[in-house]
Each structure stands twice: as structure tokens, then as C-alpha cells.
Amino acid sequence: MTRIVSGSAKGRVLRVPPQGTRPTSERVREALFSRLEHWGMIEGTRVLDLYAGTGALGLEAVSRGASDAVLVEKSPKAARILRENVALTELDAGVRSADVHAFLGGRTGEPLTGEFGLVFIDPPYDIDEDRLGKTLELLGPWLSADALVIVERSVRSPQPRWPVFLRVEDRRTWGDTVAWMVGPPTPKDS
């Protein structure tokens, strides 16, 4: 059972697509969001959730005070369930049923403006490393100057190849899950 852990939608159970989706566990979400709240990265922030699956990460962020979220999922079946989860939680989130690269490259025909302060990238664990690298490269124009990008992977996966506009801020491991926290360099880093 996947549910929202905290905030305005606390306890709401999310529907999970029958196959091909690996929702982030409650334990990992609780630990991750505890860190994000400590850093002040949630309140009022625009959120982008790529490879959204159930939407658990993006919806958890909005439940905890993010201004809104855009949830991007390629699978039409998963996107349908995502829309149901958004309706169930009554949170300010929009669903885009699109390939992540098409969405980030502006090739979906769906207008979307603005920058995001918090981005979740939780692709299937077996994603090709070149595809993940391309996702990270395409992300640049979508990030605010102080954005934080969370990349969730299996501990057995290699470290992603970071584009020059992202640097590693932190790395956390919970069981089989590793989360890389990266962001644009700040002036003090130059």
C-alpha cells in the first residue's frame, strides 16, 4: 500500500499501476522529505516529478507545502492512475502523459512555462545510463537558480554522469535505494 506520509493529504492511499511501477517506499520518502524540510526546499516550491509512476514523490511534496507539481509519465495506463491520485488527494498537480525527453525538449505541444525549484527523477532501475544522462542534460532550462534535483536509483546502479550545470550536494542510501541530491553551482562555488 502506498500512501501520502505527511501534510494536508496525510494518510490518503494512492493507487498503483498493476505492473512496471516501483513506488518509492514510505520509509525512503519520510527520510528524504525530512531532509528536504530541514533544508527549506519544499514550502512554496514548484515541483517537477519525472518518471512519476504513482506520483508519490510529487504529491508528497505538494501535501507538505510545495506550491504545485507537474507529474510526467509516459505510460498511458500509469498516467490515468496518476490523474486519479491527483483527484483523490485534491492537491494542485498536473499530469503530463508524455515521454520525459519529449516533454523536456518541448515537443509535446503542451505549453508550460516557469522554472522548478525541486525535481524528482525516479526512473525504472533498469534505465539505460545514456538515457538518464540525456534526461539530466535536457533538464537545464527548467531549473531555477537554487533548484535541487533528486535522482533516485538502485545502490547497484552506477553514479549518473552529471552535466556541467549540476554538482552533487549530497548522497543518501536507504536499503537498496540511493538518492543523489544535485543542483546548479552557486556563486560561492565558483
N, C-alpha and C positions, 0 to 999 in steps of 0.2 A: 504494500500500500504506500503510495506517495502522497504526501500532504504538505501544505504550507506550514512551516515551523513556527513563525512568529509574525507579529504585526496585525494589520487590520483584517486580513483573511486567515488568521491563525486557525489551524485545525481543518481547513477545507481540504477534502480529499480530491486529488487530481486523477483524471482518467489517464490511462497509459495505453498507447497503441499496442496491439497484440504481439507484434514482432518487430525486431530491428531497433528497438529503443532501449537505452540503458540510462534510466534516470539517475541523476546524482543522488546518492544516499542522503537521508536526513542528517546522519552524523557528519558527513562531509559538508553539507550546506550549513549546518549550525556552526561548525568551526570556521568555515570560510566567511560567513556573514558576521560572525563575532569580530574577526579581524577587520573586515571592511567597515563595520560600525566604529571600531576603535580608531581607524584612520579617518573617519568622517567622510567616507566615499559614497554614502547612499542617499542621504537626505537631499531631496530636490534634484537629483541627478537624472539625466536621460540615459536609458539603458538600451543596449543592443544585445540580443541573445541569438547567436548564430548556431546553426545545427540544433535548434531549440528543443526538438523531441516533445516532451510533455510541457515544456515551458517552465519547469520548476525553478530554474535559476532566475529568469527574468521576472516571473510572477512573485517570487520570494522577495526580490529587490523592491518591487512596487509595493508589496504588502508592508515592507519595512520603511517606506517613506520616499522612494525614488519617484520622480515626477511622472514618468511614463516609461513604457518599454515597447520596443519593436522586436517581435519574435519571428525569426526566419527559419523556415523548414521546407525542404524540397519535397518530401513525401506528401502527396495529396491526402492520404488517409491520416497521417500524423497531423497535418495542418488542420483538418476537420476537427480532430480531437483537441488540438490547441485552442481553436475557437470556442469549443465547448468549455474548456478550462477557464478561458478568459471570462466567459459569461457566468460560469459558476462562481468565480472569485469576485466578480464585479469590480475588477481592477482596470486601470487605464493602460491597456496594452493593445497593440495592433498586431495582427498576424499577416505575414507575407509568405505565400506559398510559392517559393522560388528557389532555384539553385543559389547557393551562397555567392558564388563568383558572379553570376548574372546580376544578383541584387547589388553587390558591392561595386560592380562595374557600370551600374546604371542602365542595364539592358533589360529591365523587367517592365518598363513602361509605367511604373508606379512612381509618381513624384514623391520625393521625400527630401526634406531639407534639414539642415542643422547638424550639429556635432553631438557626439555621445561622450559622456564622462565615464561610463562604465560599460565594458564589453565583455561578454562571456562567449568563449569559443570552446564548445564541448562536442567535438566531432566523434564519430564512431572510432573506437580504439584502433581499428584496422585501417584508418585513412592513410592513403599514400603520403609520405613525407613531403613530396613535391607539391601535392595539392594543398596541404596545410601551409606550406611556405607561401604559396600563391595567395591563399586566404589572408595571411598576415601582410603581404605586400599590398594587396588591394584595400586594406583597412585604413591606411594613412589619412586620406581626405575626410574620413568620417570621425576622426578623433579630435576632442577638444585638447587644448594645450596641456591640461593637467589630468588627462584621461588615465584610467587604469584598465588594462586588458588582462583577463584571467583566461589562461589556456589550461583546460583540464585534460589529462592524459593518463594512460596506464603507466605505472612505475617501470614497466618493461619497454616503454617507447623511448626512442632517443629524444634528447633535448631538441626542440624545434630550432630551425635556422631563423634567427631573428633578423628582420630587416634593419637597416641602419637607423631608422627613426624610432626604434624601440630598444629599451635596455631593461635588463632584469632588475626588478625591485626586491623580489622575494620568491622563495620556493618552499612549498609546504607539502608534506606527504601524509596521507591518511590511508592506512592499509594498502590496497592495490592502486590507489589514486594519488596522482601528483598534480598540484596546481602551480603553474608558473604565473607570477604576477609581474607584468611588464608595463612600461609606459614610455612616453616621449621623454627625452632628456630634458632636464630643467636647466635654466641659465647657470645655476651653481655647479652643474656637472661639466660645463664647457671648459 
